[in-house]
Each structure stands twice: as C-alpha cells, then as structure tokens.
Amino acid sequence: MTPPDRSGDLVRRALRALNRSRSPNETDSGQFVVELSGDIDAGNTDRISHELRAALLRRPAELVIDLARVDHIAPVGTSAFFALARASRCGRTAITVRRASPDAWTVLKRAGLGQLMTLEAPLEP
C-alpha cells in the first residue's frame, strides 16, 4: 500500500512557520526590506527576480527594495521588477524602491515602473 502524499501538508506548515518567524529585514510597521547590491543585468536578473518574489512569501504590507549599493541597472534588469509587480498584485503588497542612484532611478522610471510601484526620489549625486 502506498502512503498518502503529504508534501502539500509539509509546504503549508513551512509557509506558516515562515510567516510566524521574524526576520531582521522586517519592521514593526509591516515592511520587509530587501537590500540589493552590485549590477542588475542579464547575468543575474533571474536570481534577483526569484529573491524578490520569495520576499513576497512573507506577505508584508510593504516590500521595500533598497538600491543604495546598486551600481548599475541595465534595461534588461528591469524585468525582475516587472515580475515582482505582477506577483505582488495577488497578495496586495505595496512595493517601494528607495535610495536608488540617479542613473538607476532613471532606468526604472523610463521603463514605466513608477506606474506599478513607488519610486522614491533618487539619492543626491
């Protein structure tokens, strides 16, 4: 006799535990902060997209993406932010991009991401 498949139960328990645990990236106001660094380009867009969408599993009221340590965003790198915007609509999580360099902010703004998430004013040069 084959035992019943309980993998769904394990996933649900893991997600409940994840939602109960507190991360140092979470604030008391329901924000979850993700800090990115380096370049965002074709070589790492998929990984960054995965990491950003994984942060949504915590179901924060607001996901804050801190770009203070991002040196450059290639136009193809915006696809990670578009994927995040699509995924966030299901959980109704607000997204805020903060502390972007003027160049990175311009790439995000020109791509139209200001329509899908809050783009705070760029850092002073």
Backbone hydrogen bonds, N-H to C=O, Kabsch-Sander energy under -0.5 kcal/mol:
donor,donor_aa,acceptor,acceptor_aa,energy
6,R,4,P,-0.6
10,L,6,R,-2.0
11,V,7,S,-2.2
12,R,8,G,-2.4
13,R,9,D,-2.4
14,A,10,L,-2.4
15,L,11,V,-2.5
16,R,12,R,-2.3
17,A,13,R,-2.4
18,L,14,A,-2.4
19,N,15,L,-2.4
20,R,16,R,-1.6
21,S,17,A,-2.1
26,E,23,S,-1.8
27,T,31,Q,-2.4
30,G,27,T,-1.5
32,F,62,E,-2.2
33,V,25,N,-2.6
34,V,64,V,-3.1
36,L,34,V,-0.6
36,L,66,D,-2.3
38,G,69,R,-2.4
40,I,72,H,-2.7
41,D,39,D,-0.6
44,N,41,D,-1.5
45,T,41,D,-1.4
48,I,44,N,-2.5
49,S,45,T,-2.7
50,H,46,D,-2.3
51,E,47,R,-2.4
52,L,48,I,-2.6
53,R,49,S,-2.4
54,A,50,H,-2.2
55,A,51,E,-1.4
56,L,52,L,-0.8
56,L,53,R,-0.6
57,L,54,A,-1.3
58,R,55,A,-1.3
59,R,56,L,-2.2
61,A,30,G,-1.5
62,E,30,G,-1.5
63,L,94,A,-3.3
64,V,32,F,-2.7
64,V,62,E,-0.6
65,I,63,L,-0.5
65,I,96,T,-3.2
66,D,34,V,-2.8
66,D,64,V,-0.7
67,L,65,I,-0.6
67,L,98,R,-2.8
69,R,36,L,-0.7
70,V,67,L,-2.0
71,D,38,G,-2.0
71,D,69,R,-0.5
72,H,38,G,-0.9
74,A,40,I,-2.9
77,G,74,A,-1.6
78,T,74,A,-0.6
78,T,75,P,-1.4
79,S,76,V,-1.5
80,A,77,G,-1.2
81,F,77,G,-0.5
81,F,78,T,-0.6
82,F,78,T,-2.1
83,A,79,S,-2.4
84,L,80,A,-1.7
85,A,81,F,-2.3
86,R,82,F,-2.2
87,A,83,A,-2.3
88,S,84,L,-2.4
89,R,85,A,-1.0
89,R,86,R,-0.6
90,C,86,R,-0.6
90,C,87,A,-0.7
91,G,87,A,-0.8
92,R,88,S,-1.0
93,T,88,S,-1.7
94,A,61,A,-2.3
96,T,63,L,-2.5
97,V,118,T,-3.2
98,R,65,I,-2.8
98,R,96,T,-0.5
105,W,101,S,-2.9
106,T,102,P,-2.0
107,V,103,D,-1.9
108,L,104,A,-2.2
109,K,105,W,-2.7
110,R,106,T,-2.8
111,A,107,V,-1.5
112,G,109,K,-1.4
113,L,108,L,-2.0
115,Q,112,G,-1.6
116,L,113,L,-1.3
117,M,113,L,-1.8
118,T,95,I,-2.7
119,L,117,M,-0.5
120,E,97,V,-2.5
120,E,118,T,-0.7
123,L,100,A,-3.1
